Each structure stands twice: as C-alpha cells, then as structure tokens.
C-alpha cells in the first residue's frame, strides 16, 4: 500500500513554477515589477537588433525634429534618432548596473558573513572598511574614484561597485549574527561540517531574503549612479548612447522647446529605477522559505 501511495503523494506536490506564481500573485505590484523587469531585459538583449535607425548615425538636416511617425521619440541636435538611442542605452546601463551589483554583492556579502559569523578582529577590520567608505558622500566618492582611475566604462563599474559594498556588509553581518545562534548551526557543526562549510551552505542561504531586497535596490541606485556620472561628464563618453548623456545633452535645449530630448530618456531612467525598487519585494517573497510553506 505504501508503494502505491508514495507516487501519488509525489505527484500531488505542486511544481516550483506554480509555487512561485502563487507567491507573486498574492501581490499584484510584484507581478507588475516582474513583468516590467522582463520587458527591460528583453529590450536590453534584443534591442540593438530591431531598432529602426543607427543610434550613432547623424544627419544634421533632420536635427531637432519633434516626434512623428518616422522618429517616434524625435531627433537630437545631430539628427540622431532618440528612440534608437534610448533602446541601445538600455543595454549599456543594465550592463553597468548588473556588473557593479554582482561585484558588490559577492564582495560585500562575503565580508559581512565572515564578520558576523567569526566576530573578533574580522568584525572590527571589516566594519572599519565599511565605515570608511560610508564616511564619504557616496556619489562624491564615485566621482573621485573615476577621476583618479580615468574616465572609462570599467572604472565606472568599479566605482559603482565600491560605494555599494558597505550595504551588503552591514546586511549580511546583521543576518549572519542572528542566524549563528540558531540550533541548526550547532547541528551542522556536530554533523562534521567545519565552520566555513556551515557558513557557506547552511547559514548564508538563510540570509538571502534581505540580501535580495538590497540587491534589487542597488540595481536602481547603480543605474542612477552611472547616469549621474555620465551627466556630469565622468561616465560613459559621447557619442555612445547612455541615459545620463542624453539627459545632459537635451538639457541645453529645454528652453528652446525641444522637450523630447530630456523627457524620453529621463522617463525611461525613472521607470527602470522604479522597477528595481518594486522588484525587491518580489525577490524577497520568492527566496523567503516561509512563503513556500
């Protein structure tokens, strides 16, 4: 009897995708954030293949044309299609933000987990590193790093990653410090795991929900930071298409009435940051074990 009922019990278990969809469906805002994120991801990956015009090709005879059926977002002061440049800029801004957040997440969460689990001198040294970075205004620190290392794409990524590391250190340290006193940690150690294995495979996974929220928020901050650096001339260099550059170039023409040069890249930037701010709640729900019970 047990052999016949076991497959039926296994078959009755919901699939992982159905569980994830059930979790997301409880919060319509999370569904909207996930759909918006997937939209931006598709545009970033496939955008350069279907844009109607070359984003770098200039035609001064069509400069500063208002939006119409041919140029949906109008043209800029060099006659370049604004829609094509906004689409291509999505790929570049997402690449900068994703690369910076991955670096800061790996470094910051690792250092914070070590500080929270082992304490002592590890905690003091890592804590002072985080405090030193946070002692500076973060955007000013990013400006200084880019100015010192040179105005290049890789340095923008490094600067954005460095200023976000302390957030992961603090979140990971606080969560690990709470989790290390739980009974399952002692059980893992008694089962033969060393302290590093216990931290990596038992403690750290239980700290992921707040880290996922922080990761999503940092994606929005990283996009804003990259756009801000480009806006003041320390980020991506023209003629590359980037939201911050496009807003900076279009700001010179607001007074003369060319509103589309700022509106469309600025609105896209705002929508991307809004998406990642909402996405944090969805990621927290998906990785929270209590939501899957």
Helices and strands as residue ranges (DSSP letters): H 2-11, H 16-25, H 28-50, G 60-62, H 82-118, H 120-134, H 138-149, H 153-179, H 183-190, H 195-198, I 199-203, G 204-207, H 208-231, H 243-251, H 260-287, G 289-292
